[in-house]
């Protein structure tokens, strides 16, 4: 079979590899039909987030089930499914608590599209992909949803959802502030989800003018510069910047008893955070990966009812064979379809 492989930063090529097979009763083999570019893919392909290469790229995808193990009960051959980008068993203590990004039966970062760091699980831009725990990691796509609209439900959409949905549930009508940057796609999904769930206001800042313009088209009020961001104002704050100065801006923008979620990773050994500001105002800070498998039902339900239209974030739908060019572009949200 063929898989799209990142050979070195900026160089992607189709390679022939052995086709995977179901190796356990809980597993399945799926055929990706739509695969999206994630913010992390942009960092990976550019070399800004160096990982050991080669890497089978892509981790956001919708697929068709082509083979299932004898112990699989939730899906069957022919089903069209969203695939959680993280490997999770669904039965360990953490998975049963909904902490599926911290599954006790895999190592940290076990995921598609990360090469050896992710456990060599292959990538979404492949003819076939093995899913080790099909019942836990796959969700049938409602017939009303178009696959290429929700390829990002593997990662970006749940990431944005966890950053705003539970907090708006606790604080109906809250003011939301979103900081763009390295994870611009997540910031744009955050805008849509916040508006869909009834935020009182959605303000947005990004040092990237194109990101800011897109956020404005999606319904956010764009703040022109950091000095214009109101301090101690927003009950829900999302940092997608990967910029320590903007992280500090996000924390200072949080209201008393507000919550700040950082979706980006900060790879330096130490990152300055204004802890005294947080302490004085009882601000809650959250980071880490989203628990994708635990969030998929809620995310797909929001989309199926028409309250959330993730297609608004997609900039381009391209043919599958255009994958090398699409993943090399380095910005925006694109989806490759068969």
C-alpha positions as CSV (number, residue, x, y, z in Angstrom):
1,X,0.0,0.0,0.0
2,X,1.0,3.7,-0.2
3,X,1.5,6.1,2.6
4,X,2.5,9.8,2.6
5,X,5.8,10.0,4.4
6,X,7.7,13.0,5.8
7,X,11.3,12.1,4.9
8,X,12.9,15.3,6.2
9,X,11.5,18.8,7.0
10,X,9.7,20.1,3.8
11,X,10.1,16.8,1.9
12,X,7.0,14.6,1.6
13,X,6.7,11.6,-0.7
14,X,4.5,8.6,-1.3
15,X,6.1,5.4,-0.2
16,X,5.2,1.7,-0.6
17,X,4.8,-0.1,2.7
18,X,3.3,-3.4,3.9
19,X,-0.4,-3.4,4.4
20,X,-1.5,-3.7,8.0
21,X,-3.7,-6.5,9.4
22,X,-5.9,-6.9,12.4
23,X,-3.7,-8.3,15.1
24,X,-6.1,-8.6,18.0
25,X,-9.8,-9.3,18.7
26,X,-10.3,-5.7,19.7
27,X,-8.7,-4.2,16.5
28,X,-9.9,-3.0,13.1
29,X,-8.4,-1.9,9.8
30,X,-9.8,1.2,8.2
31,X,-9.4,2.9,4.9
32,X,-9.1,6.7,5.3
33,X,-11.5,8.6,3.0
34,X,-10.8,12.2,4.3
35,X,-7.7,13.5,6.1
36,X,-7.1,17.0,7.4
37,X,-4.0,19.1,8.1
38,X,-3.6,19.9,11.8
39,X,-1.7,22.8,13.3
40,X,0.8,20.3,14.6
41,X,1.3,18.9,11.1
42,X,2.4,22.4,10.0
43,X,5.0,22.6,12.8
44,X,6.2,19.1,12.0
45,X,6.6,19.5,8.2
46,X,8.3,22.9,8.6
47,X,10.8,21.4,11.1
48,X,9.7,23.8,13.9
49,X,8.7,20.7,16.0
50,X,11.6,18.3,15.2
51,X,10.8,14.6,15.6
52,X,12.7,11.5,14.4
53,X,12.0,10.9,10.7
54,X,10.6,9.3,8.5
55,X,7.1,9.9,9.7
56,X,3.8,8.6,8.1
57,X,1.9,11.9,8.2
58,X,-1.6,12.8,9.2
59,X,-3.7,12.1,12.3
60,X,-7.1,13.7,11.6
61,X,-9.3,11.5,9.5
62,X,-12.6,9.9,8.7
63,X,-12.4,6.3,7.4
64,X,-14.3,3.3,6.1
65,X,-14.0,0.1,8.2
66,X,-12.7,-2.7,6.1
67,X,-11.9,-5.4,8.7
68,X,-12.8,-6.0,12.3
69,X,-11.5,-8.4,15.0
70,X,-13.8,-11.0,16.6
71,X,-14.3,-8.9,19.7
72,X,-15.4,-5.7,18.1
73,X,-19.1,-4.8,18.6
74,X,-19.5,-1.1,18.1
75,X,-18.7,-1.0,14.4
76,X,-18.7,-3.3,11.4
77,X,-17.3,-3.5,7.9
78,X,-18.6,-0.7,5.7
79,X,-19.2,1.8,8.5
80,X,-17.8,5.3,8.0
81,X,-16.2,6.4,11.2
82,X,-14.2,9.2,12.9
83,X,-10.9,7.9,14.2
84,X,-9.5,9.3,17.5
85,X,-5.9,10.3,16.8
86,X,-4.9,8.9,20.2
87,X,-4.6,5.3,21.0
88,X,-6.8,4.4,24.0
89,X,-8.2,1.1,25.2
90,X,-11.5,2.3,26.7
91,X,-11.3,-0.1,29.7
92,X,-8.4,1.0,32.0
93,X,-9.1,3.2,35.0
94,X,-8.2,6.5,33.2
95,X,-10.2,5.6,30.1
96,X,-13.3,4.8,32.2
97,X,-12.9,8.2,33.9
98,X,-12.9,9.9,30.5
99,X,-9.1,10.6,30.6
100,X,-8.5,8.9,27.3
101,X,-5.4,10.8,26.3
102,X,-3.8,9.2,29.4
103,X,-4.7,5.6,28.7
104,X,-2.9,3.2,31.0
105,X,-2.3,0.7,28.3
106,X,-0.1,2.8,26.0
107,X,2.8,5.1,26.5
108,X,2.5,8.9,26.4
109,X,1.8,10.4,23.0
110,X,0.7,7.0,21.4
111,X,-0.9,8.4,18.3
112,X,-1.1,8.5,14.6
113,X,1.2,10.7,12.6
114,X,4.0,11.0,15.1
115,X,6.3,8.2,13.8
116,X,8.4,6.4,16.5
117,X,7.3,8.9,19.1
118,X,3.7,7.8,18.6
119,X,4.5,4.1,18.6
120,X,4.8,3.7,14.8
121,X,1.1,3.6,14.3
122,X,1.1,4.9,10.8
123,X,-0.6,8.0,9.5
124,X,-3.9,9.2,8.2
125,X,-2.6,9.8,4.7
126,X,-2.3,6.0,4.1
127,X,-4.3,3.4,2.2
128,X,-5.0,1.5,5.3
129,X,-4.6,2.1,9.1
130,X,-4.8,-0.3,12.1
131,X,-7.0,0.7,15.0
132,X,-6.0,-1.3,18.1
133,X,-9.2,-0.7,20.1
134,X,-12.0,-0.2,17.6
135,X,-14.9,0.1,20.1
136,X,-13.0,2.8,22.1
137,X,-11.4,4.8,19.3
138,X,-14.1,4.8,16.5
139,X,-17.4,6.6,16.2
140,X,-19.9,6.1,13.4
141,X,-20.4,9.2,11.4
142,X,-24.1,10.3,11.4
143,X,-25.4,10.1,7.8
144,X,-26.2,13.8,7.8
145,X,-22.5,14.7,8.2
146,X,-20.1,14.9,5.2
147,X,-16.8,13.2,6.0
148,X,-14.5,16.0,4.8
149,X,-16.3,18.5,7.0
150,X,-15.4,16.6,10.2
151,X,-12.0,15.0,9.5
152,X,-10.7,17.4,12.2
153,X,-13.0,15.6,14.8
154,X,-10.0,13.3,15.3
155,X,-8.1,16.1,17.1
156,X,-8.7,19.9,16.4
157,X,-12.4,20.1,17.0
158,X,-12.4,18.1,20.4
159,X,-9.4,20.2,21.4
160,X,-11.3,23.4,20.9
161,X,-14.4,21.9,22.4
162,X,-12.7,21.0,25.7
163,X,-11.3,24.5,26.0
164,X,-14.7,26.2,25.9
165,X,-17.7,23.8,26.2
166,X,-17.4,22.6,29.9
167,X,-16.7,26.2,31.1
168,X,-19.6,27.7,29.2
169,X,-21.8,25.0,30.7
170,X,-20.8,26.2,34.1
171,X,-20.9,29.9,33.2
172,X,-23.7,30.4,30.7
173,X,-23.2,33.6,28.6
174,X,-19.6,34.0,29.8
175,X,-17.2,36.3,27.9
176,X,-14.6,34.4,26.0
177,X,-11.1,35.5,24.9
178,X,-9.2,33.4,22.4
179,X,-5.5,33.9,21.5
180,X,-4.4,32.6,18.1
181,X,-0.9,31.8,17.0
182,X,0.8,28.4,16.4
183,X,-2.5,26.5,16.7
184,X,-4.6,28.8,14.5
185,X,-7.1,26.1,13.4
186,X,-7.9,25.2,17.0
187,X,-8.5,28.9,17.7
188,X,-10.9,29.1,14.8
189,X,-12.9,26.1,15.9
190,X,-12.9,27.6,19.4
191,X,-14.6,30.7,18.0
192,X,-17.3,28.7,16.4
193,X,-18.0,26.4,19.4
194,X,-18.1,29.4,21.8
195,X,-20.7,31.1,19.6
196,X,-22.6,27.9,19.1
197,X,-22.8,27.4,22.9
198,X,-24.0,30.9,23.7
199,X,-21.0,32.8,24.8
200,X,-21.9,36.4,25.8
201,X,-19.0,37.6,23.7
202,X,-16.1,36.1,21.8
203,X,-13.0,38.3,21.5
204,X,-9.9,37.3,19.6
205,X,-6.3,38.3,19.2
206,X,-3.6,36.9,17.0
207,X,-0.3,38.3,15.8
208,X,-1.1,36.7,12.4
209,X,-3.3,39.1,10.4
210,X,-4.8,36.3,8.2
211,X,-5.8,34.3,11.3
212,X,-7.4,37.3,12.8
213,X,-9.3,38.1,9.6
214,X,-10.6,34.6,9.5
215,X,-11.7,34.7,13.1
216,X,-13.6,37.9,12.3
217,X,-15.4,36.2,9.4
218,X,-16.3,33.4,11.8
219,X,-18.0,35.9,14.1
220,X,-15.3,37.0,16.7
221,X,-14.6,40.5,17.6
222,X,-10.9,41.0,16.8
223,X,-8.7,43.0,19.2
224,X,-6.1,44.9,17.3
225,X,-3.1,44.7,19.6
226,X,-2.1,43.2,23.0
227,X,-2.3,46.5,24.7
228,X,-6.0,46.7,23.8
229,X,-6.8,43.4,25.5
230,X,-8.8,44.1,28.7
231,X,-7.3,42.6,31.8
232,X,-9.2,40.6,34.4
233,X,-12.3,40.5,32.2
234,X,-12.9,37.1,30.6
235,X,-14.3,34.1,32.4
236,X,-13.1,31.7,29.7
237,X,-9.7,32.1,28.0
238,X,-8.0,29.9,25.4
239,X,-4.3,30.2,24.6
240,X,-3.4,28.7,21.2
241,X,-0.2,30.8,20.7
242,X,2.8,28.8,21.8
243,X,4.2,32.3,22.6
244,X,5.1,32.8,26.3
245,X,4.3,36.6,26.1
246,X,0.8,35.8,24.7
247,X,0.4,33.1,27.3
248,X,1.0,35.7,30.0
249,X,-1.5,38.0,28.2
250,X,-4.1,35.2,28.2
251,X,-3.6,34.7,32.0
252,X,-3.9,38.4,32.7
253,X,-7.1,38.6,30.7
254,X,-8.8,36.1,32.9
255,X,-11.4,37.3,35.3
256,X,-11.6,36.4,38.9
257,X,-12.2,32.7,39.2
258,X,-11.8,32.4,35.4
259,X,-10.3,29.5,33.6
260,X,-7.4,29.5,31.1
261,X,-6.8,26.5,28.8
262,X,-3.5,26.3,26.8
263,X,-3.9,23.9,23.9
264,X,-0.4,24.4,22.6
265,X,2.7,22.7,24.0
266,X,5.6,24.8,25.3
267,X,8.7,22.8,24.5
268,X,11.3,24.8,26.5
269,X,12.4,23.3,29.8
270,X,10.9,26.3,31.6
271,X,8.1,28.8,30.5
272,X,7.4,31.9,32.5
273,X,3.8,32.1,33.8
274,X,2.4,34.9,36.0
275,X,1.4,32.6,38.9
276,X,0.9,35.5,41.3
277,X,-1.8,37.0,39.1
278,X,-3.4,33.6,38.9
279,X,-3.2,33.1,42.7
280,X,-4.6,36.5,43.5
281,X,-7.6,36.0,41.2
282,X,-8.1,32.2,41.8
283,X,-7.6,31.5,38.1
284,X,-7.6,27.9,37.0
285,X,-5.0,26.9,34.4
286,X,-5.4,23.8,32.3
287,X,-3.1,22.2,29.6
288,X,-2.3,18.9,28.0
289,X,-3.9,17.0,25.2
290,X,-7.7,16.7,24.8
291,X,-9.3,13.4,25.7
292,X,-10.6,12.9,22.2
293,X,-12.3,9.5,22.4
294,X,-14.3,10.7,25.5
295,X,-15.4,13.9,23.7
296,X,-16.4,12.5,20.2
297,X,-20.0,11.7,21.0
298,X,-20.6,15.3,22.3
299,X,-18.8,16.8,19.4
300,X,-20.6,14.8,16.7
301,X,-23.9,15.5,18.5
302,X,-23.3,19.2,18.3
303,X,-22.5,19.0,14.6
304,X,-25.4,16.6,13.8
305,X,-27.9,19.0,15.3
306,X,-26.7,21.8,13.1
307,X,-25.5,24.0,16.0
308,X,-21.9,23.7,14.9
309,X,-20.8,23.9,11.2
310,X,-17.1,22.9,11.2
311,X,-17.0,23.3,7.4
312,X,-16.6,27.0,7.9
313,X,-13.0,26.5,9.1
314,X,-12.0,24.4,6.1
315,X,-10.0,26.5,3.6
316,X,-9.6,23.8,0.9
317,X,-10.8,20.4,-0.1
318,X,-8.2,18.7,-2.3
319,X,-7.9,15.4,-4.1
320,X,-6.0,12.7,-2.2
321,X,-3.1,12.6,-4.6
322,X,-2.4,16.3,-3.9
323,X,-1.4,15.3,-0.3
324,X,2.3,16.2,-0.6
325,X,1.5,19.8,-1.7
326,X,-1.3,20.2,0.8
327,X,0.7,19.1,3.8
328,X,3.7,21.2,2.7
329,X,1.8,24.5,2.6
330,X,2.2,25.2,6.3
331,X,-0.9,27.1,7.2
332,X,-4.7,27.0,7.2
333,X,-7.1,24.1,7.2
334,X,-7.1,21.7,4.2
335,X,-8.7,18.3,3.7
336,X,-7.6,15.6,1.3
337,X,-10.4,13.3,0.0
338,X,-10.5,10.2,-2.0
